[in-house]
Amino acid sequence: MSRAFSRRELLLFAAASLALRGDTTAEDDLAEYCFTIRPHCTLRAAALTTTPEAFLRDHPDALAAINGPYYGLHDRRYQTEGLVYYRGNRNDGLHIERSTQRIDGYFIVNGNGDKVSVQRERPKDLHDEWLTLGTFPLLAAHGLTLPQRPSPTAYRAAIGTKDETDICFAVSRQPVTMSDWAHLLHDHHYQGAINLDGGPVASLATRTAHGITLGGGNEHTAPQPTALILYAARQ
């Protein structure tokens, strides 16, 4: 049975800037969710084989979730590739370094949660940061769209920032090339962004007062599970 949301919960939804901006017009080609880390809202990561929608259903503290980076079969299990460092709390921290040779950029949230960077260089000390995600390809940095190798069209997902203080989850609504994906994010004012796993894995789920909503990517089909969930959470 569904329950009514409290006034405090509704205020939390609003304060976290919960919006699938891709829903604003039928022609729009991007679904996104942007928020700022504050005392009531933070960014977390979880190494789970699941979908963003299923994750939200199982974790009532989660406001929005997107799939993580590429993953591969290691030790007979699907595991995230690249670098994931999440300081975390309550013993939920992560440190993954696997198949790092393809990394060409990093998404970084500093230790205070008030500065977001997207850059080529690995942080000098991961322990100084709240979260560091190293993967490929780097789509935009310092307000510049970066050139991409030729690629087929596919649904795309990314994590980025528009003003170096907010965190944005983004998923394309239509299959696009990697180059078009980088330009699309630039058109939506991303100062920095790095690609996440795409194709049948690309999925963004958000929680609203009316339930869980899927936006972009495989919103009309059943997306495949990811090996890592990135999510905005109440705290």
C-alpha positions as CSV (number, residue, x, y, z in Angstrom):
1,M,0.0,0.0,0.0
2,S,1.4,3.4,-0.9
3,R,1.8,6.0,1.8
4,A,1.5,9.8,1.9
5,F,4.8,11.7,2.0
6,S,5.4,14.0,5.0
7,R,5.9,17.7,4.5
8,R,9.6,17.2,5.5
9,E,10.1,14.6,2.8
10,L,8.5,16.8,0.1
11,L,10.8,19.6,1.1
12,L,13.8,17.3,0.8
13,F,12.7,16.4,-2.7
14,A,12.5,20.1,-3.6
15,A,15.8,21.0,-1.8
16,A,17.6,18.3,-3.8
17,S,16.5,20.0,-7.0
18,L,14.8,16.8,-8.1
19,A,13.9,17.2,-11.7
20,L,13.9,15.1,-14.9
21,R,14.6,18.1,-17.0
22,G,14.3,16.0,-20.1
23,D,10.6,15.7,-19.4
24,T,10.0,19.4,-19.8
25,T,9.5,19.1,-23.6
26,A,8.7,16.2,-25.9
27,E,11.6,17.2,-28.2
28,D,14.2,17.3,-25.6
29,D,17.0,14.7,-25.9
30,L,18.4,14.5,-22.4
31,A,17.1,13.4,-19.0
32,E,19.0,14.7,-16.0
33,Y,19.0,15.0,-12.2
34,C,21.2,17.7,-10.6
35,F,21.8,18.3,-6.9
36,T,24.2,19.8,-4.5
37,I,25.8,18.1,-1.5
38,R,24.3,19.6,1.7
39,P,23.7,18.5,5.2
40,H,20.5,16.7,4.1
41,C,21.7,15.3,0.8
42,T,24.9,13.6,-0.3
43,L,26.4,11.5,-3.1
44,R,27.0,7.8,-2.5
45,A,28.2,4.7,-4.4
46,A,27.3,1.1,-4.0
47,A,28.9,-2.0,-5.6
48,L,25.8,-3.9,-6.4
49,T,24.5,-5.8,-9.5
50,T,21.2,-4.2,-9.9
51,T,19.3,-1.5,-11.9
52,P,18.8,2.1,-10.7
53,E,15.1,1.5,-10.5
54,A,15.4,-1.6,-8.4
55,F,18.0,0.1,-6.2
56,L,15.6,3.0,-5.4
57,R,12.8,0.5,-4.5
58,D,15.2,-1.3,-2.1
59,H,16.7,1.9,-0.6
60,P,14.1,4.4,0.7
61,D,16.9,7.0,1.5
62,A,17.9,7.2,-2.2
63,L,16.5,10.2,-4.2
64,A,18.0,9.4,-7.6
65,A,20.3,6.7,-9.0
66,I,22.2,6.2,-12.2
67,N,24.3,3.2,-13.5
68,G,28.0,3.2,-13.0
69,P,31.0,2.8,-15.4
70,Y,31.8,-0.1,-17.6
71,Y,32.2,-3.5,-16.0
72,G,33.7,-6.9,-16.9
73,L,33.8,-10.5,-15.8
74,H,36.5,-10.9,-13.1
75,D,36.7,-14.0,-10.8
76,R,33.5,-15.2,-12.4
77,R,31.7,-12.1,-11.2
78,Y,30.7,-8.9,-13.0
79,Q,32.8,-6.1,-11.4
80,T,33.4,-2.5,-12.1
81,E,36.4,-1.5,-14.1
82,G,38.4,1.7,-13.7
83,L,38.8,3.6,-10.4
84,V,36.1,4.1,-7.7
85,Y,37.1,5.7,-4.4
86,Y,34.2,6.5,-2.1
87,R,35.0,7.6,1.4
88,G,31.6,6.9,2.7
89,N,30.5,6.5,6.2
90,R,28.9,3.8,8.4
91,N,31.4,1.3,6.9
92,D,30.0,1.7,3.3
93,G,33.1,3.1,1.7
94,L,34.6,1.6,-1.5
95,H,38.0,1.5,-3.2
96,I,38.1,-0.3,-6.5
97,E,41.0,-0.3,-9.0
98,R,40.7,-2.7,-11.8
99,S,41.7,-2.6,-15.5
100,T,42.8,1.1,-15.0
101,Q,44.8,1.3,-18.2
102,R,41.8,2.8,-20.2
103,I,41.1,5.6,-17.7
104,D,41.5,9.0,-19.3
105,G,39.7,11.2,-16.8
106,Y,38.3,11.6,-13.3
107,F,35.2,12.9,-11.7
108,I,36.0,14.2,-8.2
109,V,34.0,15.5,-5.3
110,N,36.3,17.0,-2.7
111,G,36.3,16.0,1.0
112,N,33.9,18.8,2.0
113,G,31.5,18.1,-0.8
114,D,31.5,21.7,-2.0
115,K,33.8,21.4,-5.0
116,V,33.3,19.2,-8.1
117,S,36.1,18.7,-10.6
118,V,36.4,16.9,-13.9
119,Q,39.9,16.5,-15.1
120,R,42.6,14.4,-16.8
121,E,44.8,14.1,-13.7
122,R,44.3,11.6,-10.9
123,P,44.1,13.2,-7.5
124,K,47.3,13.2,-5.5
125,D,45.7,11.6,-2.5
126,L,42.3,9.8,-2.9
127,H,41.8,9.9,0.8
128,D,41.5,13.7,0.6
129,E,38.4,13.4,-1.6
130,W,34.8,12.3,-0.9
131,L,34.5,10.5,-4.2
132,T,36.7,9.9,-7.2
133,L,35.6,8.1,-10.3
134,G,38.1,7.3,-13.0
135,T,36.8,5.9,-16.3
136,F,36.5,6.8,-20.0
137,P,36.0,8.7,-22.1
138,L,36.3,12.2,-20.7
139,L,33.6,14.2,-22.5
140,A,34.1,17.7,-21.2
141,A,36.5,19.5,-18.9
142,H,36.9,23.2,-17.9
143,G,33.9,24.2,-20.0
144,L,35.4,22.6,-23.2
145,T,33.9,19.8,-25.2
146,L,36.6,17.2,-25.9
147,P,37.1,15.3,-29.2
148,Q,35.9,11.7,-29.3
149,R,36.8,8.7,-31.4
150,P,34.3,7.5,-34.0
151,S,31.7,5.3,-32.4
152,P,28.3,3.7,-33.2
153,T,25.1,5.2,-31.8
154,A,23.9,4.0,-28.4
155,Y,22.1,5.2,-25.4
156,R,24.6,7.1,-23.2
157,A,25.0,8.0,-19.6
158,A,27.3,10.4,-17.8
159,I,28.0,12.1,-14.5
160,G,29.1,15.8,-14.5
161,T,28.8,19.3,-13.2
162,K,27.5,22.6,-14.5
163,D,29.0,25.0,-12.1
164,E,31.6,23.0,-10.2
165,T,29.4,22.8,-7.1
166,D,26.5,20.7,-8.4
167,I,26.5,17.0,-9.4
168,C,24.4,15.9,-12.4
169,F,23.3,12.5,-13.6
170,A,22.5,12.5,-17.3
171,V,21.1,9.9,-19.8
172,S,20.4,10.4,-23.5
173,R,16.8,9.9,-24.7
174,Q,18.0,8.7,-28.1
175,P,21.0,6.6,-29.3
176,V,23.8,9.0,-30.1
177,T,27.5,8.8,-31.0
178,M,30.1,9.5,-28.3
179,S,30.9,12.8,-30.1
180,D,27.3,13.8,-30.2
181,W,26.9,12.9,-26.6
182,A,29.8,15.2,-25.6
183,H,28.3,18.1,-27.6
184,L,24.8,17.4,-26.2
185,L,26.1,17.8,-22.7
186,H,27.9,21.0,-23.7
187,D,24.6,22.3,-25.1
188,H,23.1,21.6,-21.6
189,H,25.8,23.8,-20.0
190,Y,28.0,21.0,-18.5
191,Q,31.4,22.4,-17.5
192,G,32.7,18.9,-17.1
193,A,31.4,15.4,-17.7
194,I,32.7,11.8,-17.9
195,N,31.0,8.9,-19.6
196,L,29.4,6.0,-17.8
197,D,28.3,2.6,-19.2
198,G,25.7,3.0,-22.0
199,G,23.7,0.9,-24.3
200,P,21.2,-1.4,-22.5
201,V,22.7,-0.5,-19.1
202,A,22.1,3.3,-19.4
203,S,19.4,4.2,-16.9
204,L,18.4,7.0,-14.6
205,A,15.7,6.6,-11.9
206,T,14.4,9.3,-9.6
207,R,12.0,9.4,-6.7
208,T,9.1,11.8,-6.7
209,A,6.1,12.3,-4.5
210,H,4.2,10.1,-7.1
211,G,6.7,7.2,-7.1
212,I,9.8,6.2,-9.0
213,T,10.3,7.6,-12.5
214,L,12.6,6.4,-15.3
215,G,14.1,9.0,-17.6
216,G,16.2,8.7,-20.8
217,G,18.1,5.6,-21.9
218,N,16.0,2.5,-21.6
219,E,13.0,4.1,-20.0
220,H,10.5,2.1,-22.1
221,T,12.3,-1.3,-21.8
222,A,13.9,-3.3,-19.0
223,P,17.5,-2.0,-18.6
224,Q,20.3,-4.4,-17.9
225,P,21.9,-4.4,-14.4
226,T,25.0,-2.4,-13.7
227,A,27.8,-3.4,-11.3
228,L,27.9,0.0,-9.5
229,I,25.2,2.4,-8.5
230,L,25.8,6.2,-8.1
231,Y,23.1,7.8,-6.1
232,A,21.9,10.9,-4.3
233,A,20.7,10.1,-0.8
234,R,19.0,11.7,2.1
235,Q,21.1,11.8,5.3
